[in-house]
Amino acid sequence: MTDHAASWRVRALPILRGRRIVDALWLGAEQTRDVLHWSLRPPVLMLDSGLALYPAQDPEGNGPGAIMLTDDRLGVLPPVPLDRD
């Protein structure tokens, strides 16, 4: 039996280890609507390497997701409607 978490960790660590978050923003309305075909704009974490991380509902990218935080001051970065910046 394959340990899927371990397999993904081996692939992710070289890309993510030691990186810093340099910005937190929401994907632009045009990119959200015209490229992803979603009706909500997902939050995006930008890393110092230029890599962007954004949540999706599932691996197929069928819709945006929220980023949950373990901080009492801010518990979530939710997707927002297309008409809000």
C-alpha positions as CSV (number, residue, x, y, z in Angstrom):
1,M,0.0,0.0,0.0
2,T,1.3,3.5,-1.0
3,D,1.6,6.2,1.6
4,H,0.1,9.0,-0.4
5,A,0.9,11.8,2.1
6,A,4.6,10.8,2.2
7,S,4.7,10.6,-1.6
8,W,3.2,14.1,-1.9
9,R,5.5,15.4,0.8
10,V,8.6,14.3,-1.1
11,R,7.3,16.1,-4.2
12,A,6.3,19.3,-2.3
13,L,9.2,19.9,0.0
14,P,11.8,20.9,-2.6
15,I,9.3,23.5,-3.9
16,L,8.0,24.8,-0.6
17,R,10.6,24.4,2.1
18,G,12.2,27.6,3.3
19,R,9.9,29.8,1.2
20,R,8.4,32.9,2.7
21,I,4.9,34.3,2.1
22,V,5.4,37.8,0.7
23,D,1.8,38.7,-0.1
24,A,-1.7,37.7,0.6
25,L,-4.3,38.8,-2.0
26,W,-7.4,37.6,-3.9
27,L,-7.2,36.5,-7.5
28,G,-8.3,39.1,-10.0
29,A,-11.9,39.0,-11.3
30,E,-10.9,38.5,-14.9
31,Q,-8.5,35.6,-14.2
32,T,-11.1,34.0,-11.9
33,R,-14.0,34.4,-14.4
34,D,-12.2,33.9,-17.8
35,V,-9.5,31.4,-16.9
36,L,-10.8,29.3,-14.0
37,H,-14.5,29.9,-14.8
38,W,-15.3,30.4,-11.1
39,S,-17.9,32.8,-9.6
40,L,-15.8,33.5,-6.5
41,R,-12.3,34.9,-6.3
42,P,-10.0,32.6,-4.2
43,P,-7.4,33.9,-1.7
44,V,-3.8,33.7,-3.0
45,L,-0.6,33.3,-1.0
46,M,2.4,34.6,-3.0
47,L,5.8,33.1,-2.1
48,D,9.2,34.7,-2.5
49,S,10.0,32.3,-5.3
50,G,7.1,33.7,-7.4
51,L,4.9,30.6,-6.7
52,A,1.3,31.4,-6.0
53,L,-0.8,29.1,-3.8
54,Y,-4.6,29.2,-4.0
55,P,-7.2,26.8,-2.6
56,A,-9.6,24.8,-4.8
57,Q,-12.6,22.7,-3.8
58,D,-11.0,19.5,-5.2
59,P,-8.0,18.4,-7.2
60,E,-9.9,19.0,-10.5
61,G,-10.3,22.7,-9.6
62,N,-14.1,22.7,-9.7
63,G,-14.4,25.9,-7.6
64,P,-12.5,28.0,-5.2
65,G,-11.8,27.2,-1.5
66,A,-11.0,29.0,1.7
67,I,-7.7,29.0,3.5
68,M,-8.3,28.2,7.2
69,L,-5.9,29.7,9.8
70,T,-5.2,28.6,13.4
71,D,-5.2,32.2,14.8
72,D,-8.1,33.6,16.9
73,R,-7.7,37.0,15.2
74,L,-8.3,35.7,11.7
75,G,-9.7,32.2,11.3
76,V,-10.2,32.2,7.5
77,L,-9.3,33.8,4.2
78,P,-12.5,33.1,2.3
79,P,-13.2,33.3,-1.5
80,V,-15.0,36.6,-2.3
81,P,-17.5,37.6,-4.9
82,L,-16.2,38.7,-8.3
83,D,-17.4,42.3,-7.9
84,R,-15.2,42.9,-4.8
85,D,-11.5,43.9,-4.9
